[in-house]
Amino acid sequence: MQTPGEFVREQVTTVRSTVDRVTGSVTGSVADAPSVSAVSSQVGEFIREQRSAARVSLRELARTAGVSNPYLSQVERGLRKPSAEILASIARGLKISAETLYEQAGILDRRSGNPDTVAAIRSDDALSERHKAVLLELYETYVREHRTVAQTAAVQTSSQPAAQPSNSKESA
């Protein structure tokens, strides 16, 4: 049985390797613009919505994220595919978790569980990004294990033979 620390380290390693793999395959050249997928426009729209909700100008976000104003504009319009590193910088500028943007970009799978619980953890200002990530990982693990236990119980219940009626006739 893994300790929680070992489990989290394993998950972090998996995420890092996925991000590294995707970072190497994601390009941001203008030549790719005609083939930009719906995911690029989806992440761009999400960034624009988050920026508007935070009441941050495009120029201000570009400055805090360390990217050029035209580049960020192109990301928001779905003309550029940002790398995982750029997404992390934008997330810092928006004061949201990089994981949120990774999910929008399709780099990470969406979390399982109740979206309200996930949103509550992500929006808690008292937690650092690291604590949020650990809590989300533990919550997802609990949900996954609970689902597995429930499915196993359902399979065992459905595979048991029906109870045979007892023979109540006694010999006379």
C-alpha positions in Angstrom: 0.0 0.0 0.0 1.4 3.4 -1.0 1.6 6.2 1.4 -0.2 9.4 0.4 3.2 11.1 -0.2 4.3 8.3 -2.5 1.0 8.4 -4.4 1.2 12.2 -4.9 4.9 12.0 -6.0 3.9 9.3 -8.5 1.0 11.5 -9.8 3.2 14.6 -10.1 5.8 12.6 -12.0 3.1 11.4 -14.4 1.8 14.9 -15.0 5.3 16.3 -15.5 6.1 13.6 -18.1 2.8 14.3 -19.9 3.4 18.1 -19.9 7.0 17.6 -21.1 5.7 15.3 -23.9 3.0 17.7 -24.9 5.3 20.7 -24.7 7.6 19.1 -27.2 4.7 18.5 -29.7 2.8 21.8 -29.3 3.8 24.4 -31.8 2.9 28.0 -32.0 3.9 29.0 -35.5 1.7 31.0 -37.8 1.9 28.3 -40.4 -0.2 26.1 -38.1 -3.0 28.7 -37.9 -5.3 27.2 -40.5 -5.2 23.8 -38.7 -5.7 25.1 -35.2 -8.1 22.8 -33.5 -11.3 23.7 -31.5 -9.2 23.1 -28.3 -7.1 26.2 -29.1 -10.1 28.4 -29.5 -11.7 26.8 -26.4 -8.7 27.5 -24.2 -8.5 31.0 -25.7 -12.1 31.7 -24.9 -11.6 30.4 -21.4 -8.6 32.7 -20.9 -10.6 35.7 -22.2 -13.5 34.8 -19.8 -11.2 34.5 -16.8 -9.4 37.7 -17.7 -12.7 39.6 -18.0 -14.0 38.1 -14.8 -10.8 39.3 -13.0 -11.1 42.7 -14.7 -7.6 42.5 -16.1 -6.8 44.1 -19.4 -5.1 42.2 -22.2 -2.0 44.4 -21.9 -1.8 43.9 -18.1 -2.2 40.1 -18.3 0.4 40.0 -21.1 2.9 41.9 -18.9 2.3 39.8 -15.8 2.4 36.5 -17.8 5.6 37.6 -19.6 4.2 37.2 -23.1 3.7 39.8 -25.8 0.4 41.6 -26.1 -0.2 40.4 -29.8 0.7 36.8 -28.9 -1.8 36.8 -26.0 -4.4 38.3 -28.3 -3.8 35.5 -30.8 -4.1 32.9 -28.1 -7.4 34.3 -27.0 -8.7 34.3 -30.6 -7.6 30.7 -31.1 -4.9 31.6 -33.7 -2.0 30.3 -31.6 -1.6 27.1 -29.5 0.2 28.1 -26.3 2.8 25.7 -24.8 2.3 24.3 -21.3 4.9 26.8 -20.1 3.0 29.7 -21.5 -0.3 28.4 -20.1 1.4 28.2 -16.7 2.5 31.8 -17.0 -1.0 32.9 -18.1 -2.5 31.0 -15.1 -0.1 32.8 -12.7 -1.2 36.1 -14.3 -4.9 35.2 -13.8 -4.2 33.8 -10.3 -5.8 30.5 -11.3 -4.2 27.0 -11.3 -2.2 26.0 -14.3 -4.0 22.7 -14.1 -7.3 24.5 -15.0 -5.7 25.8 -18.2 -4.1 22.4 -18.9 -7.5 20.8 -18.7 -9.0 23.4 -21.1 -6.2 22.8 -23.5 -6.6 19.0 -23.4 -3.2 18.4 -21.8 -4.7 16.9 -18.7 -7.9 14.9 -18.3 -10.7 16.5 -16.5 -11.1 15.7 -12.9 -13.7 13.3 -11.8 -16.0 14.1 -8.9 -18.4 16.8 -8.1 -17.5 19.9 -10.2 -18.7 22.1 -7.3 -16.3 20.5 -4.9 -13.4 20.9 -7.4 -14.4 24.6 -8.0 -14.6 25.2 -4.2 -11.1 23.8 -3.7 -9.7 25.8 -6.6 -11.3 29.1 -5.5 -10.1 28.9 -1.9 -7.7 31.8 -1.5 -6.4 30.4 1.9 -4.8 27.5 0.0 -1.6 27.6 -2.0 -1.5 26.2 -5.5 0.4 23.2 -4.2 -2.2 22.6 -1.5 -5.0 22.8 -4.0 -3.3 20.3 -6.2 -2.7 17.9 -3.4 -6.3 18.2 -2.2 -7.7 17.8 -5.7 -5.6 14.7 -6.1 -6.7 13.2 -2.8 -10.3 14.0 -3.6 -10.1 12.4 -7.1 -8.5 9.3 -5.6 -11.3 9.0 -3.0 -13.9 9.4 -5.7 -12.2 6.9 -8.0 -11.8 4.3 -5.1 -15.4 4.9 -3.9 -16.6 4.3 -7.5 -14.5 1.1 -7.8 -15.9 -0.2 -4.5 -19.5 0.6 -5.5 -19.0 -1.1 -8.9 -17.4 -4.2 -7.3 -20.3 -4.4 -4.8 -22.8 -4.1 -7.7 -21.1 -6.8 -9.7 -21.0 -9.1 -6.7 -24.7 -8.5 -6.0 -25.7 -9.1 -9.5 -23.6 -12.3 -9.9 -25.0 -14.0 -6.8 -27.6 -16.6 -7.6 -31.2 -15.8 -6.6 -32.3 -17.3 -3.3 -34.0 -20.6 -3.8 -37.5 -20.9 -2.1 -37.3 -23.2 0.8 -39.3 -26.4 0.6 -41.9 -26.0 3.4 -43.6 -29.3 2.8 -42.9 -31.7 5.6 -43.5 -35.4 5.2 -46.6 -36.5 6.9 
